[in-house]
Amino acid sequence: MSENGHFPTHAPTGEFSVAVFYPDESHEYIARWIDAATAVAIFKAETELITAYLGLVRRVIITDGGDETNAEWKFGEGVTYPLGVQRRQ
């Protein structure tokens, strides 16, 4: 059931979600049940925001339907997972 008390009228379009983590260790999902390409685009955008550069966002992850982490970015470290993936800073 959605926040407004209604059941969704369509099935989720994908199995990926993007979450952001804050300095107080709280987190929120900023996108849920999206396709892989959309998840990667949101992940990239979130890591390039001023909030990420200033450390107001400490971590960004992509998870799949099994709640496994598929990508991770950390403040001060950049992309940390999957291993071997680096992006120019």
N, C-alpha and C positions, 0 to 999 in steps of 0.2 A: 504494500500500500504506500502511496506517495505521501509527502508532507501534508498535502491538502486533503488527505483522506480518500482519495480516489485510486482505483487500481489502474495501472498503466494499460493503455489500449494497444500497445505494440510490444513486441519482444525486444530485448536489448540488441543493439547492432553489433556488438563485439564483446570480447572477453577481457579487455584491458582497462585498468584504472590508473590515474595519476594522483599521487599524494604529495603534499608539501609539509615539511616539519619546521617548527619555529624554535627560537632560542629557549623558550620555557618548556620545551619537549612536547608541546601539544602538536597536533597535526590535523589536517583536513584533506579529504578527497576533493580535488577540484574538477575531476572528470571521472565518470564511472561508466563501465560497460560500453567502451568505445572500441573501434577497430585499431589495429596496430599502427597504421600510418598516422592516424589522428593522435594517438597516445605519444608517439615519437615527436610530432610537431609541437604538442603542448609541453612535453618534457623540455624540449630545446628552448621554447619561448620562456618558460618559467626560469630556466637557469640563466637566461640573458637579461632578465628584468633588473632594475636598479635595486630591488629588495634583495636579490641574490648577491649582487656585487657588494652591498653594504652589510651582508650577514644577517639581515632580518629574516631571511629564509636560510635554514641550516642544511636542509637535505631535501631532495626531490627524488621520488622513485616511480617506476612503472611496475605494477603488479598484474598478474594474469588471473584468470578465473579460479585457479587453485591457490591463490594468495602467495605465489612465488614471486620474488623480486626478479624482474627482467632487465632493469637498468637502474643505476643509482648515481646521483651527483651529490657531492658534499662541499659545503662552503670551505674555501681554502685549499681544496684538493682537486676539484673538477670531477670529471666522470671517473668513478671508482669501480663500477661494475657495468658491463662485463669487463673482465681483466683484459688489458691490452688495447682497450678503446681509449683514445685520447683525442682531445679537440684543442685546436689552437686557442690560447687565451688572449 
